[in-house]
Amino acid sequence: MSTTEYTKVYYGNFILVTRIKNELEASGIVPIIKDEGESQRLAGYASLNQGYQEVFVHNDELTKAMGIINRLKAEMEAS
C-alpha cells in the first residue's frame, strides 16, 4: 500500500476549484490542483471528466483546509 503526504479535499469544476484554491492560499495553505482531463487531452486521449479538477492539500494542513472548504460549500449551497 502506498502512502502519500497529500489528501484529496475537493473535486469539482474549474470555477469552484479556483475559488477554493484562492481561499486556501489566502489562509497560507498551498493546494495542489490535479486536472486529469487536461493531462489526458495533452497526451492525445479522450476524457470523460473534462473541466473537472481535484484539490489536494498536505496532511499537516488537512484540518484547517477542511474547515475552509466546508465553510465555502455551505456558502455555495446557501446561494
PDB file of N, CA, C and O in Angstrom:
ATOM      1  N   MET A   1       0.846  -1.180   0.000  1.00  0.00           N
ATOM      2  CA  MET A   1       0.000   0.000   0.000  1.00  0.00           C
ATOM      3  C   MET A   1       0.888   1.239   0.000  1.00  0.00           C
ATOM      4  O   MET A   1       1.813   1.349   0.806  1.00  0.00           O
ATOM      5  N   SER A   2       0.608   2.156  -0.893  1.00  0.00           N
ATOM      6  CA  SER A   2       1.416   3.373  -0.954  1.00  0.00           C
ATOM      7  C   SER A   2       0.868   4.415   0.016  1.00  0.00           C
ATOM      8  O   SER A   2      -0.338   4.499   0.248  1.00  0.00           O
ATOM      9  N   THR A   3       1.757   5.184   0.562  1.00  0.00           N
ATOM     10  CA  THR A   3       1.352   6.275   1.443  1.00  0.00           C
ATOM     11  C   THR A   3       1.697   7.579   0.768  1.00  0.00           C
ATOM     12  O   THR A   3       2.658   7.668   0.004  1.00  0.00           O
ATOM     13  N   THR A   4       0.913   8.578   1.055  1.00  0.00           N
ATOM     14  CA  THR A   4       1.151   9.884   0.467  1.00  0.00           C
ATOM     15  C   THR A   4       1.029  10.947   1.547  1.00  0.00           C
ATOM     16  O   THR A   4       0.363  10.749   2.562  1.00  0.00           O
ATOM     17  N   GLU A   5       1.669  12.051   1.316  1.00  0.00           N
ATOM     18  CA  GLU A   5       1.618  13.158   2.261  1.00  0.00           C
ATOM     19  C   GLU A   5       0.484  14.115   1.946  1.00  0.00           C
ATOM     20  O   GLU A   5       0.297  15.106   2.652  1.00  0.00           O
ATOM     21  N   TYR A   6      -0.280  13.832   0.889  1.00  0.00           N
ATOM     22  CA  TYR A   6      -1.357  14.719   0.462  1.00  0.00           C
ATOM     23  C   TYR A   6      -2.688  13.979   0.428  1.00  0.00           C
ATOM     24  O   TYR A   6      -2.741  12.776   0.173  1.00  0.00           O
ATOM     25  N   THR A   7      -3.759  14.718   0.691  1.00  0.00           N
ATOM     26  CA  THR A   7      -5.102  14.162   0.701  1.00  0.00           C
ATOM     27  C   THR A   7      -5.995  14.989  -0.211  1.00  0.00           C
ATOM     28  O   THR A   7      -5.933  16.219  -0.209  1.00  0.00           O
ATOM     29  N   LYS A   8      -6.836  14.295  -0.998  1.00  0.00           N
ATOM     30  CA  LYS A   8      -7.788  14.997  -1.855  1.00  0.00           C
ATOM     31  C   LYS A   8      -8.896  15.551  -0.968  1.00  0.00           C
ATOM     32  O   LYS A   8      -9.508  14.820  -0.189  1.00  0.00           O
ATOM     33  N   VAL A   9      -9.148  16.865  -1.098  1.00  0.00           N
ATOM     34  CA  VAL A   9     -10.148  17.515  -0.257  1.00  0.00           C
ATOM     35  C   VAL A   9     -11.344  18.032  -1.044  1.00  0.00           C
ATOM     36  O   VAL A   9     -12.367  18.381  -0.455  1.00  0.00           O
ATOM     37  N   TYR A  10     -11.228  18.086  -2.372  1.00  0.00           N
ATOM     38  CA  TYR A  10     -12.337  18.592  -3.175  1.00  0.00           C
ATOM     39  C   TYR A  10     -12.185  18.138  -4.616  1.00  0.00           C
ATOM     40  O   TYR A  10     -11.076  17.961  -5.120  1.00  0.00           O
ATOM     41  N   TYR A  11     -13.336  17.952  -5.271  1.00  0.00           N
ATOM     42  CA  TYR A  11     -13.394  17.609  -6.687  1.00  0.00           C
ATOM     43  C   TYR A  11     -14.538  18.410  -7.291  1.00  0.00           C
ATOM     44  O   TYR A  11     -15.668  18.327  -6.810  1.00  0.00           O
ATOM     45  N   GLY A  12     -14.266  19.172  -8.321  1.00  0.00           N
ATOM     46  CA  GLY A  12     -15.327  19.972  -8.923  1.00  0.00           C
ATOM     47  C   GLY A  12     -14.860  20.675 -10.184  1.00  0.00           C
ATOM     48  O   GLY A  12     -13.765  20.433 -10.692  1.00  0.00           O
ATOM     49  N   ASN A  13     -15.731  21.556 -10.676  1.00  0.00           N
ATOM     50  CA  ASN A  13     -15.403  22.249 -11.918  1.00  0.00           C
ATOM     51  C   ASN A  13     -14.367  23.347 -11.669  1.00  0.00           C
ATOM     52  O   ASN A  13     -14.083  23.721 -10.532  1.00  0.00           O
ATOM     53  N   PHE A  14     -13.823  23.841 -12.762  1.00  0.00           N
ATOM     54  CA  PHE A  14     -12.725  24.809 -12.724  1.00  0.00           C
ATOM     55  C   PHE A  14     -13.073  26.040 -11.886  1.00  0.00           C
ATOM     56  O   PHE A  14     -12.235  26.506 -11.113  1.00  0.00           O
ATOM     57  N   ILE A  15     -14.268  26.567 -12.019  1.00  0.00           N
ATOM     58  CA  ILE A  15     -14.652  27.799 -11.322  1.00  0.00           C
ATOM     59  C   ILE A  15     -14.670  27.592  -9.812  1.00  0.00           C
ATOM     60  O   ILE A  15     -14.129  28.406  -9.063  1.00  0.00           O
ATOM     61  N   LEU A  16     -15.295  26.500  -9.363  1.00  0.00           N
ATOM     62  CA  LEU A  16     -15.358  26.232  -7.923  1.00  0.00           C
ATOM     63  C   LEU A  16     -13.979  25.901  -7.358  1.00  0.00           C
ATOM     64  O   LEU A  16     -13.638  26.323  -6.253  1.00  0.00           O
ATOM     65  N   VAL A  17     -13.196  25.152  -8.112  1.00  0.00           N
ATOM     66  CA  VAL A  17     -11.843  24.810  -7.667  1.00  0.00           C
ATOM     67  C   VAL A  17     -10.990  26.070  -7.545  1.00  0.00           C
ATOM     68  O   VAL A  17     -10.196  26.189  -6.612  1.00  0.00           O
ATOM     69  N   THR A  18     -11.143  27.004  -8.470  1.00  0.00           N
ATOM     70  CA  THR A  18     -10.388  28.252  -8.404  1.00  0.00           C
ATOM     71  C   THR A  18     -10.754  29.045  -7.150  1.00  0.00           C
ATOM     72  O   THR A  18      -9.882  29.620  -6.499  1.00  0.00           O
ATOM     73  N   ARG A  19     -12.032  29.073  -6.817  1.00  0.00           N
ATOM     74  CA  ARG A  19     -12.464  29.794  -5.610  1.00  0.00           C
ATOM     75  C   ARG A  19     -11.868  29.145  -4.355  1.00  0.00           C
ATOM     76  O   ARG A  19     -11.370  29.836  -3.467  1.00  0.00           O
ATOM     77  N   ILE A  20     -11.926  27.827  -4.296  1.00  0.00           N
ATOM     78  CA  ILE A  20     -11.369  27.113  -3.147  1.00  0.00           C
ATOM     79  C   ILE A  20      -9.860  27.317  -3.077  1.00  0.00           C
ATOM     80  O   ILE A  20      -9.316  27.553  -1.998  1.00  0.00           O
ATOM     81  N   LYS A  21      -9.189  27.230  -4.202  1.00  0.00           N
ATOM     82  CA  LYS A  21      -7.737  27.440  -4.262  1.00  0.00           C
ATOM     83  C   LYS A  21      -7.369  28.820  -3.724  1.00  0.00           C
ATOM     84  O   LYS A  21      -6.439  28.952  -2.929  1.00  0.00           O
ATOM     85  N   ASN A  22      -8.101  29.847  -4.158  1.00  0.00           N
ATOM     86  CA  ASN A  22      -7.818  31.215  -3.705  1.00  0.00           C
ATOM     87  C   ASN A  22      -8.015  31.362  -2.203  1.00  0.00           C
ATOM     88  O   ASN A  22      -7.211  32.012  -1.535  1.00  0.00           O
ATOM     89  N   GLU A  23      -9.077  30.765  -1.664  1.00  0.00           N
ATOM     90  CA  GLU A  23      -9.337  30.849  -0.216  1.00  0.00           C
ATOM     91  C   GLU A  23      -8.259  30.115   0.579  1.00  0.00           C
ATOM     92  O   GLU A  23      -7.803  30.599   1.615  1.00  0.00           O
ATOM     93  N   LEU A  24      -7.855  28.941   0.087  1.00  0.00           N
ATOM     94  CA  LEU A  24      -6.810  28.197   0.775  1.00  0.00           C
ATOM     95  C   LEU A  24      -5.500  28.976   0.775  1.00  0.00           C
ATOM     96  O   LEU A  24      -4.830  29.073   1.803  1.00  0.00           O
ATOM     97  N   GLU A  25      -5.139  29.530  -0.377  1.00  0.00           N
ATOM     98  CA  GLU A  25      -3.900  30.303  -0.470  1.00  0.00           C
ATOM     99  C   GLU A  25      -3.939  31.538   0.419  1.00  0.00           C
ATOM    100  O   GLU A  25      -2.919  31.918   0.994  1.00  0.00           O
ATOM    101  N   ALA A  26      -5.105  32.170   0.540  1.00  0.00           N
ATOM    102  CA  ALA A  26      -5.238  33.345   1.405  1.00  0.00           C
ATOM    103  C   ALA A  26      -5.021  32.977   2.872  1.00  0.00           C
ATOM    104  O   ALA A  26      -4.668  33.829   3.686  1.00  0.00           O
ATOM    105  N   SER A  27      -5.235  31.704   3.201  1.00  0.00           N
ATOM    106  CA  SER A  27      -5.029  31.222   4.576  1.00  0.00           C
ATOM    107  C   SER A  27      -3.652  30.613   4.782  1.00  0.00           C
ATOM    108  O   SER A  27      -3.370  30.054   5.842  1.00  0.00           O
ATOM    109  N   GLY A  28      -2.796  30.717   3.775  1.00  0.00           N
ATOM    110  CA  GLY A  28      -1.443  30.208   3.903  1.00  0.00           C
ATOM    111  C   GLY A  28      -1.276  28.739   3.533  1.00  0.00           C
ATOM    112  O   GLY A  28      -0.223  28.152   3.783  1.00  0.00           O
ATOM    113  N   ILE A  29      -2.302  28.144   2.941  1.00  0.00           N
ATOM    114  CA  ILE A  29      -2.244  26.748   2.516  1.00  0.00           C
ATOM    115  C   ILE A  29      -1.952  26.725   1.019  1.00  0.00           C
ATOM    116  O   ILE A  29      -2.586  27.443   0.246  1.00  0.00           O
ATOM    117  N   VAL A  30      -0.990  25.898   0.615  1.00  0.00           N
ATOM    118  CA  VAL A  30      -0.642  25.787  -0.798  1.00  0.00           C
ATOM    119  C   VAL A  30      -1.247  24.480  -1.335  1.00  0.00           C
ATOM    120  O   VAL A  30      -0.702  23.401  -1.101  1.00  0.00           O
ATOM    121  N   PRO A  31      -2.371  24.581  -2.052  1.00  0.00           N
ATOM    122  CA  PRO A  31      -3.003  23.368  -2.577  1.00  0.00           C
ATOM    123  C   PRO A  31      -2.332  22.905  -3.872  1.00  0.00           C
ATOM    124  O   PRO A  31      -1.665  23.680  -4.557  1.00  0.00           O
ATOM    125  N   ILE A  32      -2.521  21.647  -4.181  1.00  0.00           N
ATOM    126  CA  ILE A  32      -2.092  21.082  -5.458  1.00  0.00           C
ATOM    127  C   ILE A  32      -3.352  20.793  -6.253  1.00  0.00           C
ATOM    128  O   ILE A  32      -4.263  20.123  -5.766  1.00  0.00           O
ATOM    129  N   ILE A  33      -3.402  21.299  -7.477  1.00  0.00           N
ATOM    130  CA  ILE A  33      -4.555  21.099  -8.347  1.00  0.00           C
ATOM    131  C   ILE A  33      -4.188  20.060  -9.394  1.00  0.00           C
ATOM    132  O   ILE A  33      -3.195  20.199 -10.108  1.00  0.00           O
ATOM    133  N   LYS A  34      -4.999  19.027  -9.472  1.00  0.00           N
ATOM    134  CA  LYS A  34      -4.766  17.952 -10.440  1.00  0.00           C
ATOM    135  C   LYS A  34      -5.897  17.968 -11.455  1.00  0.00           C
ATOM    136  O   LYS A  34      -7.071  17.917 -11.090  1.00  0.00           O
ATOM    137  N   ASP A  35      -5.536  18.041 -12.737  1.00  0.00           N
ATOM    138  CA  ASP A  35      -6.516  18.100 -13.823  1.00  0.00           C
ATOM    139  C   ASP A  35      -6.266  16.924 -14.764  1.00  0.00           C
ATOM    140  O   ASP A  35      -5.538  17.052 -15.748  1.00  0.00           O
ATOM    141  N   GLU A  36      -6.872  15.783 -14.456  1.00  0.00           N
ATOM    142  CA  GLU A  36      -6.675  14.572 -15.268  1.00  0.00           C
ATOM    143  C   GLU A  36      -7.173  14.782 -16.694  1.00  0.00           C
ATOM    144  O   GLU A  36      -6.558  14.294 -17.642  1.00  0.00           O
ATOM    145  N   GLY A  37      -8.276  15.500 -16.854  1.00  0.00           N
ATOM    146  CA  GLY A  37      -8.822  15.731 -18.185  1.00  0.00           C
ATOM    147  C   GLY A  37      -7.836  16.456 -19.077  1.00  0.00           C
ATOM    148  O   GLY A  37      -7.662  16.094 -20.240  1.00  0.00           O
ATOM    149  N   GLU A  38      -7.194  17.471 -18.541  1.00  0.00           N
ATOM    150  CA  GLU A  38      -6.204  18.225 -19.317  1.00  0.00           C
ATOM    151  C   GLU A  38      -4.986  17.368 -19.614  1.00  0.00           C
ATOM    152  O   GLU A  38      -4.439  17.428 -20.715  1.00  0.00           O
ATOM    153  N   SER A  39      -4.556  16.573 -18.648  1.00  0.00           N
ATOM    154  CA  SER A  39      -3.423  15.677 -18.872  1.00  0.00           C
ATOM    155  C   SER A  39      -3.726  14.671 -19.972  1.00  0.00           C
ATOM    156  O   SER A  39      -2.878  14.389 -20.819  1.00  0.00           O
ATOM    157  N   GLN A  40      -4.939  14.134 -19.954  1.00  0.00           N
ATOM    158  CA  GLN A  40      -5.338  13.173 -20.988  1.00  0.00           C
ATOM    159  C   GLN A  40      -5.416  13.851 -22.349  1.00  0.00           C
ATOM    160  O   GLN A  40      -5.003  13.279 -23.359  1.00  0.00           O
ATOM    161  N   ARG A  41      -5.941  15.059 -22.374  1.00  0.00           N
ATOM    162  CA  ARG A  41      -6.057  15.787 -23.640  1.00  0.00           C
ATOM    163  C   ARG A  41      -4.674  16.042 -24.236  1.00  0.00           C
ATOM    164  O   ARG A  41      -4.460  15.858 -25.434  1.00  0.00           O
ATOM    165  N   LEU A  42      -3.747  16.465 -23.393  1.00  0.00           N
ATOM    166  CA  LEU A  42      -2.392  16.741 -23.865  1.00  0.00           C
ATOM    167  C   LEU A  42      -1.687  15.475 -24.362  1.00  0.00           C
ATOM    168  O   LEU A  42      -0.816  15.538 -25.230  1.00  0.00           O
ATOM    169  N   ALA A  43      -2.073  14.336 -23.803  1.00  0.00           N
ATOM    170  CA  ALA A  43      -1.482  13.070 -24.231  1.00  0.00           C
ATOM    171  C   ALA A  43      -2.174  12.494 -25.461  1.00  0.00           C
ATOM    172  O   ALA A  43      -1.723  11.488 -26.011  1.00  0.00           O
ATOM    173  N   GLY A  44      -3.260  13.120 -25.896  1.00  0.00           N
ATOM    174  CA  GLY A  44      -3.959  12.674 -27.090  1.00  0.00           C
ATOM    175  C   GLY A  44      -5.099  11.718 -26.839  1.00  0.00           C
ATOM    176  O   GLY A  44      -5.564  11.057 -27.768  1.00  0.00           O
ATOM    177  N   TYR A  45      -5.560  11.628 -25.606  1.00  0.00           N
ATOM    178  CA  TYR A  45      -6.660  10.729 -25.261  1.00  0.00           C
ATOM    179  C   TYR A  45      -7.934  11.526 -25.008  1.00  0.00           C
ATOM    180  O   TYR A  45      -7.888  12.703 -24.652  1.00  0.00           O
ATOM    181  N   ALA A  46      -9.063  10.867 -25.198  1.00  0.00           N
ATOM    182  CA  ALA A  46     -10.349  11.488 -24.865  1.00  0.00           C
ATOM    183  C   ALA A  46     -10.535  11.437 -23.348  1.00  0.00           C
ATOM    184  O   ALA A  46      -9.985  10.565 -22.674  1.00  0.00           O
ATOM    185  N   SER A  47     -11.304  12.369 -22.829  1.00  0.00           N
ATOM    186  CA  SER A  47     -11.531  12.423 -21.393  1.00  0.00           C
ATOM    187  C   SER A  47     -13.015  12.575 -21.110  1.00  0.00           C
ATOM    188  O   SER A  47     -13.713  13.349 -21.765  1.00  0.00           O
ATOM    189  N   LEU A  48     -13.483  11.826 -20.126  1.00  0.00           N
ATOM    190  CA  LEU A  48     -14.879  11.939 -19.714  1.00  0.00           C
ATOM    191  C   LEU A  48     -15.079  13.007 -18.651  1.00  0.00           C
ATOM    192  O   LEU A  48     -16.202  13.465 -18.437  1.00  0.00           O
ATOM    193  N   ASN A  49     -14.021  13.403 -17.992  1.00  0.00           N
ATOM    194  CA  ASN A  49     -14.148  14.382 -16.910  1.00  0.00           C
ATOM    195  C   ASN A  49     -13.501  15.716 -17.267  1.00  0.00           C
ATOM    196  O   ASN A  49     -12.879  16.353 -16.418  1.00  0.00           O
ATOM    197  N   GLN A  50     -13.644  16.133 -18.503  1.00  0.00           N
ATOM    198  CA  GLN A  50     -13.065  17.400 -18.958  1.00  0.00           C
ATOM    199  C   GLN A  50     -13.647  18.557 -18.151  1.00  0.00           C
ATOM    200  O   GLN A  50     -14.863  18.654 -17.986  1.00  0.00           O
ATOM    201  N   GLY A  51     -12.788  19.423 -17.655  1.00  0.00           N
ATOM    202  CA  GLY A  51     -13.229  20.589 -16.906  1.00  0.00           C
ATOM    203  C   GLY A  51     -13.328  20.366 -15.410  1.00  0.00           C
ATOM    204  O   GLY A  51     -13.607  21.307 -14.668  1.00  0.00           O
ATOM    205  N   TYR A  52     -13.106  19.145 -14.949  1.00  0.00           N
ATOM    206  CA  TYR A  52     -13.160  18.862 -13.515  1.00  0.00           C
ATOM    207  C   TYR A  52     -11.756  18.665 -12.980  1.00  0.00           C
ATOM    208  O   TYR A  52     -10.901  18.059 -13.626  1.00  0.00           O
ATOM    209  N   GLN A  53     -11.539  19.189 -11.790  1.00  0.00           N
ATOM    210  CA  GLN A  53     -10.220  19.154 -11.180  1.00  0.00           C
ATOM    211  C   GLN A  53     -10.325  18.647  -9.750  1.00  0.00           C
ATOM    212  O   GLN A  53     -11.391  18.669  -9.136  1.00  0.00           O
ATOM    213  N   GLU A  54      -9.191  18.192  -9.242  1.00  0.00           N
ATOM    214  CA  GLU A  54      -9.103  17.728  -7.861  1.00  0.00           C
ATOM    215  C   GLU A  54      -8.173  18.664  -7.096  1.00  0.00           C
ATOM    216  O   GLU A  54      -7.185  19.162  -7.636  1.00  0.00           O
ATOM    217  N   VAL A  55      -8.508  18.893  -5.831  1.00  0.00           N
ATOM    218  CA  VAL A  55      -7.688  19.737  -4.963  1.00  0.00           C
ATOM    219  C   VAL A  55      -7.101  18.851  -3.864  1.00  0.00           C
ATOM    220  O   VAL A  55      -7.826  18.138  -3.169  1.00  0.00           O
ATOM    221  N   PHE A  56      -5.788  18.908  -3.722  1.00  0.00           N
ATOM    222  CA  PHE A  56      -5.084  18.155  -2.686  1.00  0.00           C
ATOM    223  C   PHE A  56      -4.387  19.138  -1.755  1.00  0.00           C
ATOM    224  O   PHE A  56      -3.932  20.197  -2.188  1.00  0.00           O
ATOM    225  N   VAL A  57      -4.304  18.784  -0.475  1.00  0.00           N
ATOM    226  CA  VAL A  57      -3.531  19.580   0.484  1.00  0.00           C
ATOM    227  C   VAL A  57      -2.634  18.643   1.281  1.00  0.00           C
ATOM    228  O   VAL A  57      -2.900  17.447   1.395  1.00  0.00           O
ATOM    229  N   HIS A  58      -1.572  19.210   1.827  1.00  0.00           N
ATOM    230  CA  HIS A  58      -0.658  18.433   2.656  1.00  0.00           C
ATOM    231  C   HIS A  58      -1.398  17.988   3.921  1.00  0.00           C
ATOM    232  O   HIS A  58      -2.217  18.728   4.464  1.00  0.00           O
ATOM    233  N   ASN A  59      -1.103  16.788   4.373  1.00  0.00           N
ATOM    234  CA  ASN A  59      -1.792  16.231   5.544  1.00  0.00           C
ATOM    235  C   ASN A  59      -1.637  17.096   6.794  1.00  0.00           C
ATOM    236  O   ASN A  59      -2.516  17.089   7.656  1.00  0.00           O
ATOM    237  N   ASP A  60      -0.538  17.837   6.906  1.00  0.00           N
ATOM    238  CA  ASP A  60      -0.338  18.724   8.054  1.00  0.00           C
ATOM    239  C   ASP A  60      -1.347  19.869   8.069  1.00  0.00           C
ATOM    240  O   ASP A  60      -1.621  20.440   9.124  1.00  0.00           O
ATOM    241  N   GLU A  61      -1.901  20.208   6.904  1.00  0.00           N
ATOM    242  CA  GLU A  61      -2.836  21.332   6.790  1.00  0.00           C
ATOM    243  C   GLU A  61      -4.275  20.868   6.566  1.00  0.00           C
ATOM    244  O   GLU A  61      -5.156  21.683   6.289  1.00  0.00           O
ATOM    245  N   LEU A  62      -4.512  19.562   6.685  1.00  0.00           N
ATOM    246  CA  LEU A  62      -5.807  18.986   6.342  1.00  0.00           C
ATOM    247  C   LEU A  62      -6.950  19.541   7.186  1.00  0.00           C
ATOM    248  O   LEU A  62      -7.989  19.907   6.636  1.00  0.00           O
ATOM    249  N   THR A  63      -6.788  19.613   8.484  1.00  0.00           N
ATOM    250  CA  THR A  63      -7.868  20.087   9.365  1.00  0.00           C
ATOM    251  C   THR A  63      -8.247  21.529   9.036  1.00  0.00           C
ATOM    252  O   THR A  63      -9.428  21.854   8.920  1.00  0.00           O
ATOM    253  N   LYS A  64      -7.258  22.378   8.888  1.00  0.00           N
ATOM    254  CA  LYS A  64      -7.505  23.786   8.567  1.00  0.00           C
ATOM    255  C   LYS A  64      -8.171  23.909   7.196  1.00  0.00           C
ATOM    256  O   LYS A  64      -9.107  24.692   7.029  1.00  0.00           O
ATOM    257  N   ALA A  65      -7.693  23.143   6.219  1.00  0.00           N
ATOM    258  CA  ALA A  65      -8.254  23.192   4.866  1.00  0.00           C
ATOM    259  C   ALA A  65      -9.699  22.725   4.845  1.00  0.00           C
ATOM    260  O   ALA A  65     -10.531  23.327   4.166  1.00  0.00           O
ATOM    261  N   MET A  66     -10.011  21.661   5.575  1.00  0.00           N
ATOM    262  CA  MET A  66     -11.387  21.150   5.583  1.00  0.00           C
ATOM    263  C   MET A  66     -12.348  22.160   6.202  1.00  0.00           C
ATOM    264  O   MET A  66     -13.499  22.258   5.778  1.00  0.00           O
ATOM    265  N   GLY A  67     -11.890  22.903   7.190  1.00  0.00           N
ATOM    266  CA  GLY A  67     -12.736  23.953   7.769  1.00  0.00           C
ATOM    267  C   GLY A  67     -13.077  25.013   6.735  1.00  0.00           C
ATOM    268  O   GLY A  67     -14.220  25.461   6.654  1.00  0.00           O
ATOM    269  N   ILE A  68     -12.098  25.412   5.955  1.00  0.00           N
ATOM    270  CA  ILE A  68     -12.309  26.410   4.906  1.00  0.00           C
ATOM    271  C   ILE A  68     -13.234  25.863   3.823  1.00  0.00           C
ATOM    272  O   ILE A  68     -14.157  26.552   3.388  1.00  0.00           O
ATOM    273  N   ILE A  69     -12.991  24.635   3.390  1.00  0.00           N
ATOM    274  CA  ILE A  69     -13.798  24.040   2.324  1.00  0.00           C
ATOM    275  C   ILE A  69     -15.235  23.833   2.776  1.00  0.00           C
ATOM    276  O   ILE A  69     -16.161  24.088   2.005  1.00  0.00           O
ATOM    277  N   ASN A  70     -15.443  23.377   4.003  1.00  0.00           N
ATOM    278  CA  ASN A  70     -16.813  23.198   4.491  1.00  0.00           C
ATOM    279  C   ASN A  70     -17.558  24.530   4.578  1.00  0.00           C
ATOM    280  O   ASN A  70     -18.754  24.597   4.296  1.00  0.00           O
ATOM    281  N   ARG A  71     -16.852  25.581   4.966  1.00  0.00           N
ATOM    282  CA  ARG A  71     -17.475  26.909   5.006  1.00  0.00           C
ATOM    283  C   ARG A  71     -17.871  27.361   3.606  1.00  0.00           C
ATOM    284  O   ARG A  71     -18.969  27.880   3.401  1.00  0.00           O
ATOM    285  N   LEU A  72     -16.973  27.161   2.643  1.00  0.00           N
ATOM    286  CA  LEU A  72     -17.270  27.563   1.260  1.00  0.00           C
ATOM    287  C   LEU A  72     -18.414  26.745   0.673  1.00  0.00           C
ATOM    288  O   LEU A  72     -19.260  27.289  -0.037  1.00  0.00           O
ATOM    289  N   LYS A  73     -18.452  25.456   0.958  1.00  0.00           N
ATOM    290  CA  LYS A  73     -19.555  24.618   0.473  1.00  0.00           C
ATOM    291  C   LYS A  73     -20.883  25.113   1.028  1.00  0.00           C
ATOM    292  O   LYS A  73     -21.873  25.189   0.301  1.00  0.00           O
ATOM    293  N   ALA A  74     -20.906  25.451   2.321  1.00  0.00           N
ATOM    294  CA  ALA A  74     -22.137  25.956   2.933  1.00  0.00           C
ATOM    295  C   ALA A  74     -22.568  27.268   2.282  1.00  0.00           C
ATOM    296  O   ALA A  74     -23.757  27.484   2.049  1.00  0.00           O
ATOM    297  N   GLU A  75     -21.611  28.139   1.990  1.00  0.00           N
ATOM    298  CA  GLU A  75     -21.924  29.407   1.332  1.00  0.00           C
ATOM    299  C   GLU A  75     -22.481  29.164  -0.071  1.00  0.00           C
ATOM    300  O   GLU A  75     -23.441  29.821  -0.475  1.00  0.00           O
ATOM    301  N   MET A  76     -21.891  28.231  -0.814  1.00  0.00           N
ATOM    302  CA  MET A  76     -22.343  27.950  -2.178  1.00  0.00           C
ATOM    303  C   MET A  76     -23.737  27.319  -2.175  1.00  0.00           C
ATOM    304  O   MET A  76     -24.551  27.609  -3.051  1.00  0.00           O
ATOM    305  N   GLU A  77     -24.010  26.464  -1.201  1.00  0.00           N
ATOM    306  CA  GLU A  77     -25.320  25.833  -1.126  1.00  0.00           C
ATOM    307  C   GLU A  77     -26.393  26.832  -0.715  1.00  0.00           C
ATOM    308  O   GLU A  77     -27.550  26.701  -1.116  1.00  0.00           O
ATOM    309  N   ALA A  78     -26.018  27.831   0.083  1.00  0.00           N
ATOM    310  CA  ALA A  78     -26.974  28.835   0.548  1.00  0.00           C
ATOM    311  C   ALA A  78     -27.342  29.820  -0.571  1.00  0.00           C
ATOM    312  O   ALA A  78     -28.394  30.458  -0.522  1.00  0.00           O
ATOM    313  N   SER A  79     -26.483  29.933  -1.559  1.00  0.00           N
ATOM    314  CA  SER A  79     -26.718  30.898  -2.652  1.00  0.00           C
ATOM    315  C   SER A  79     -27.797  30.432  -3.592  1.00  0.00           C
ATOM    316  O   SER A  79     -28.115  31.124  -4.559  1.00  0.00           O
TER     317      SER A  79
END
